[in-house]
Amino acid sequence: MDIENYDIEDCIDNLSPEDEHEFDDVQELQTSDNSIGNDVDINDNDLSSLGSSTDALVQETQNILAETQQELNVIRNEQGQPSPTGDSTTDFLTQLHEQNAKLNADIAEIEAAYTSGNDAWIADVEAELDQKERQTAQLEIKNNAYINEQEITREIRNEQDQMRWSDAAQENRTYQYQEEIAAEHYAANAESYAEAGDVAAAADAAEQGIHHIEQAKGYQERARQYESWKEEASAASDDVGI
């Protein structure tokens, strides 16, 4: 067969029915292959779009890193440190973390010192309070002792007063009885003198009897006063309760 003069159309026209069927299968396969090729082209477009998105993401990340670098430079300038250059961002961040750690350590040390000082101050205050409580307790003891002493003293004085007023009342009662006896004696004499007709003697005896009666009344009044004072002293002793 002359390949150069070979006409594909004439070949197709001269195909037998069986050959035409096979030829149709070949064409279907070619069409399917072309469809796959179209799908491959679409996937290539998707990959191209994905690559563009990745490039944009990389660019955005680089922009963020640049802005971060600028902010770090500002911080270093404020701290009086030189700005990093090139790839020293990682070193600078490390230094920043170290400085932050040191700062936290300093803060912890200050807090510990403050807590220690505060605890010491609290201990001093508590010691002072304990001392004041002891002083207060001592003062209370002294005060109670003084009160007890005063109450005992007052009780003793009341007892002495009761005895004194009782003695005085008894003494005046004795004088009262003596004066009453004397008055009775002079009254009897006056009666005897009057029966004997001695008017002058009777009058004198009667006058003496009246004098002794007045004396007895005086002693009786003083005895009642002493007895009243004795009762008041006794009541005061009961109020003290010792």
C-alpha positions as a Python dict, from the first residue, in 0.01 Angstrom:
ca = {
    (1, 'M'): (0, 0, 0),
    (2, 'D'): (124, 344, -89),
    (3, 'I'): (111, 527, 232),
    (4, 'E'): (155, 866, 73),
    (5, 'N'): (-140, 812, -171),
    (6, 'Y'): (-352, 642, 96),
    (7, 'D'): (-688, 819, 138),
    (8, 'I'): (-846, 763, 479),
    (9, 'E'): (-1189, 861, 347),
    (10, 'D'): (-1177, 596, 70),
    (11, 'C'): (-1069, 347, 332),
    (12, 'I'): (-1367, 432, 545),
    (13, 'D'): (-1604, 407, 248),
    (14, 'N'): (-1472, 57, 165),
    (15, 'L'): (-1514, -79, 521),
    (16, 'S'): (-1728, -385, 574),
    (17, 'P'): (-2017, -367, 825),
    (18, 'E'): (-1801, -542, 1088),
    (19, 'D'): (-1515, -299, 1022),
    (20, 'E'): (-1753, -5, 1044),
    (21, 'H'): (-1864, -122, 1387),
    (22, 'E'): (-1504, -143, 1506),
    (23, 'F'): (-1436, 196, 1352),
    (24, 'D'): (-1729, 343, 1550),
    (25, 'D'): (-1581, 198, 1870),
    (26, 'V'): (-1249, 360, 1791),
    (27, 'Q'): (-1414, 695, 1733),
    (28, 'E'): (-1603, 661, 2062),
    (29, 'L'): (-1278, 592, 2241),
    (30, 'Q'): (-1119, 895, 2080),
    (31, 'T'): (-1413, 1110, 2186),
    (32, 'S'): (-1384, 976, 2543),
    (33, 'D'): (-1012, 1048, 2540),
    (34, 'N'): (-1076, 1403, 2428),
    (35, 'S'): (-1325, 1444, 2712),
    (36, 'I'): (-1065, 1322, 2960),
    (37, 'G'): (-825, 1571, 2814),
    (38, 'N'): (-1078, 1845, 2870),
    (39, 'D'): (-1115, 1733, 3232),
    (40, 'V'): (-743, 1736, 3274),
    (41, 'D'): (-734, 2088, 3141),
    (42, 'I'): (-996, 2192, 3396),
    (43, 'N'): (-798, 2036, 3677),
    (44, 'D'): (-492, 2221, 3555),
    (45, 'N'): (-687, 2544, 3580),
    (46, 'D'): (-787, 2457, 3934),
    (47, 'L'): (-425, 2389, 4023),
    (48, 'S'): (-326, 2722, 3872),
    (49, 'S'): (-593, 2899, 4078),
    (50, 'L'): (-476, 2716, 4391),
    (51, 'G'): (-122, 2817, 4323),
    (52, 'S'): (-231, 3182, 4293),
    (53, 'S'): (-415, 3155, 4626),
    (54, 'T'): (-108, 3002, 4790),
    (55, 'D'): (109, 3280, 4654),
    (56, 'A'): (-135, 3536, 4795),
    (57, 'L'): (-133, 3361, 5135),
    (58, 'V'): (246, 3356, 5138),
    (59, 'Q'): (253, 3726, 5051),
    (60, 'E'): (4, 3806, 5325),
    (61, 'T'): (210, 3607, 5575),
    (62, 'Q'): (522, 3793, 5468),
    (63, 'N'): (338, 4124, 5513),
    (64, 'I'): (230, 4024, 5866),
    (65, 'L'): (587, 3923, 5950),
    (66, 'A'): (708, 4260, 5820),
    (67, 'E'): (456, 4447, 6032),
    (68, 'T'): (552, 4237, 6334),
    (69, 'Q'): (915, 4316, 6269),
    (70, 'Q'): (835, 4688, 6260),
    (71, 'E'): (645, 4665, 6589),
    (72, 'L'): (934, 4476, 6747),
    (73, 'N'): (1170, 4747, 6622),
    (74, 'V'): (956, 5012, 6788),
    (75, 'I'): (961, 4818, 7116),
    (76, 'R'): (1339, 4780, 7100),
    (77, 'N'): (1382, 5150, 7023),
    (78, 'E'): (1168, 5238, 7324),
    (79, 'Q'): (1390, 5012, 7535),
    (80, 'G'): (1703, 5170, 7398),
    (81, 'Q'): (1809, 4859, 7211),
    (82, 'P'): (1919, 4847, 6847),
    (83, 'S'): (1664, 4727, 6594),
    (84, 'P'): (1722, 4377, 6457),
    (85, 'T'): (1837, 4333, 6099),
    (86, 'G'): (1810, 4045, 5857),
    (87, 'D'): (1700, 3719, 6013),
    (88, 'S'): (1754, 3827, 6377),
    (89, 'T'): (1380, 3829, 6454),
    (90, 'T'): (1401, 3491, 6623),
    (91, 'D'): (1695, 3605, 6836),
    (92, 'F'): (1512, 3920, 6931),
    (93, 'L'): (1201, 3724, 7031),
    (94, 'T'): (1420, 3497, 7240),
    (95, 'Q'): (1573, 3799, 7411),
    (96, 'L'): (1227, 3943, 7463),
    (97, 'H'): (1109, 3621, 7624),
    (98, 'E'): (1418, 3616, 7842),
    (99, 'Q'): (1360, 3975, 7948),
    (100, 'N'): (997, 3896, 8021),
    (101, 'A'): (1102, 3595, 8227),
    (102, 'K'): (1351, 3812, 8419),
    (103, 'L'): (1082, 4072, 8474),
    (104, 'N'): (846, 3807, 8608),
    (105, 'A'): (1123, 3679, 8833),
    (106, 'D'): (1184, 4034, 8963),
    (107, 'I'): (812, 4077, 9025),
    (108, 'A'): (798, 3745, 9210),
    (109, 'E'): (1098, 3850, 9420),
    (110, 'I'): (934, 4182, 9503),
    (111, 'E'): (611, 4009, 9592),
    (112, 'A'): (800, 3761, 9810),
    (113, 'A'): (982, 4045, 9984),
    (114, 'Y'): (656, 4231, 10033),
    (115, 'T'): (488, 3918, 10164),
    (116, 'S'): (781, 3852, 10396),
    (117, 'G'): (779, 4211, 10515),
    (118, 'N'): (404, 4202, 10553),
    (119, 'D'): (426, 3881, 10753),
    (120, 'A'): (690, 4038, 10974),
    (121, 'W'): (470, 4345, 11024),
    (122, 'I'): (174, 4125, 11107),
    (123, 'A'): (387, 3932, 11353),
    (124, 'D'): (497, 4259, 11518),
    (125, 'V'): (136, 4378, 11539),
    (126, 'E'): (25, 4046, 11682),
    (127, 'A'): (306, 4057, 11937),
    (128, 'E'): (208, 4411, 12032),
    (129, 'L'): (-154, 4304, 12063),
    (130, 'D'): (-51, 4010, 12279),
    (131, 'Q'): (149, 4243, 12500),
    (132, 'K'): (-145, 4484, 12527),
    (133, 'E'): (-375, 4194, 12607),
    (134, 'R'): (-139, 4083, 12881),
    (135, 'Q'): (-121, 4438, 13013),
    (136, 'T'): (-499, 4462, 13000),
    (137, 'A'): (-529, 4132, 13186),
    (138, 'Q'): (-283, 4256, 13447),
    (139, 'L'): (-477, 4582, 13482),
    (140, 'E'): (-799, 4388, 13520),
    (141, 'I'): (-640, 4173, 13787),
    (142, 'K'): (-511, 4481, 13968),
    (143, 'N'): (-845, 4654, 13926),
    (144, 'N'): (-1033, 4351, 14056),
    (145, 'A'): (-790, 4325, 14344),
    (146, 'Y'): (-837, 4694, 14419),
    (147, 'I'): (-1216, 4657, 14401),
    (148, 'N'): (-1203, 4354, 14625),
    (149, 'E'): (-976, 4538, 14862),
    (150, 'Q'): (-1211, 4836, 14867),
    (151, 'E'): (-1510, 4611, 14921),
    (152, 'I'): (-1332, 4427, 15198),
    (153, 'T'): (-1226, 4756, 15352),
    (154, 'R'): (-1579, 4889, 15329),
    (155, 'E'): (-1714, 4570, 15477),
    (156, 'I'): (-1469, 4593, 15763),
    (157, 'R'): (-1565, 4955, 15819),
    (158, 'N'): (-1930, 4865, 15809),
    (159, 'E'): (-1871, 4592, 16063),
    (160, 'Q'): (-1679, 4836, 16281),
    (161, 'D'): (-1955, 5095, 16239),
    (162, 'Q'): (-2217, 4841, 16333),
    (163, 'M'): (-2022, 4750, 16641),
    (164, 'R'): (-1965, 5115, 16729),
    (165, 'W'): (-2328, 5213, 16673),
    (166, 'S'): (-2443, 4907, 16862),
    (167, 'D'): (-2214, 4989, 17154),
    (168, 'A'): (-2322, 5350, 17153),
    (169, 'A'): (-2689, 5254, 17139),
    (170, 'Q'): (-2638, 5005, 17422),
    (171, 'E'): (-2455, 5263, 17627),
    (172, 'N'): (-2731, 5519, 17580),
    (173, 'R'): (-2992, 5257, 17663),
    (174, 'T'): (-2802, 5191, 17986),
    (175, 'Y'): (-2796, 5563, 18068),
    (176, 'Q'): (-3165, 5582, 17980),
    (177, 'Y'): (-3248, 5303, 18222),
    (178, 'Q'): (-3036, 5464, 18495),
    (179, 'E'): (-3209, 5798, 18447),
    (180, 'E'): (-3548, 5628, 18450),
    (181, 'I'): (-3460, 5452, 18778),
    (182, 'A'): (-3340, 5779, 18924),
    (183, 'A'): (-3658, 5954, 18815),
    (184, 'E'): (-3867, 5682, 18978),
    (185, 'H'): (-3661, 5716, 19296),
    (186, 'Y'): (-3714, 6096, 19315),
    (187, 'A'): (-4084, 6054, 19234),
    (188, 'A'): (-4117, 5816, 19532),
    (189, 'N'): (-3929, 6059, 19755),
    (190, 'A'): (-4150, 6345, 19643),
    (191, 'E'): (-4456, 6138, 19728),
    (192, 'S'): (-4311, 6053, 20073),
    (193, 'Y'): (-4222, 6416, 20145),
    (194, 'A'): (-4569, 6524, 20045),
    (195, 'E'): (-4730, 6270, 20280),
    (196, 'A'): (-4506, 6394, 20562),
    (197, 'G'): (-4614, 6748, 20493),
    (198, 'D'): (-4269, 6862, 20382),
    (199, 'V'): (-4382, 7054, 20080),
    (200, 'A'): (-4043, 7207, 20001),
    (201, 'A'): (-3867, 6871, 20007),
    (202, 'A'): (-4144, 6717, 19801),
    (203, 'A'): (-4117, 6991, 19542),
    (204, 'D'): (-3739, 6956, 19525),
    (205, 'A'): (-3764, 6578, 19486),
    (206, 'A'): (-4026, 6615, 19215),
    (207, 'E'): (-3805, 6861, 19030),
    (208, 'Q'): (-3511, 6619, 19046),
    (209, 'G'): (-3733, 6341, 18918),
    (210, 'I'): (-3843, 6551, 18619),
    (211, 'H'): (-3475, 6627, 18541),
    (212, 'H'): (-3387, 6256, 18535),
    (213, 'I'): (-3688, 6186, 18314),
    (214, 'E'): (-3564, 6444, 18061),
    (215, 'Q'): (-3217, 6290, 18073),
    (216, 'A'): (-3364, 5945, 18009),
    (217, 'K'): (-3554, 6076, 17705),
    (218, 'G'): (-3229, 6224, 17568),
    (219, 'Y'): (-3045, 5896, 17608),
    (220, 'Q'): (-3337, 5712, 17453),
    (221, 'E'): (-3331, 5940, 17145),
    (222, 'R'): (-2957, 5901, 17099),
    (223, 'A'): (-2988, 5524, 17139),
    (224, 'R'): (-3251, 5514, 16865),
    (225, 'Q'): (-3023, 5718, 16634),
    (226, 'Y'): (-2729, 5483, 16690),
    (227, 'E'): (-2954, 5185, 16629),
    (228, 'S'): (-3066, 5342, 16298),
    (229, 'W'): (-2705, 5395, 16190),
    (230, 'K'): (-2625, 5037, 16285),
    (231, 'E'): (-2908, 4915, 16057),
    (232, 'E'): (-2778, 5129, 15767),
    (233, 'A'): (-2426, 4988, 15810),
    (234, 'S'): (-2569, 4636, 15815),
    (235, 'A'): (-2765, 4701, 15493),
    (236, 'A'): (-2447, 4838, 15327),
    (237, 'S'): (-2266, 4518, 15420),
    (238, 'D'): (-2541, 4314, 15257),
    (239, 'D'): (-2507, 4522, 14936),
    (240, 'V'): (-2133, 4456, 14920),
    (241, 'G'): (-2207, 4087, 14929),
    (242, 'I'): (-1884, 3970, 15089),
}
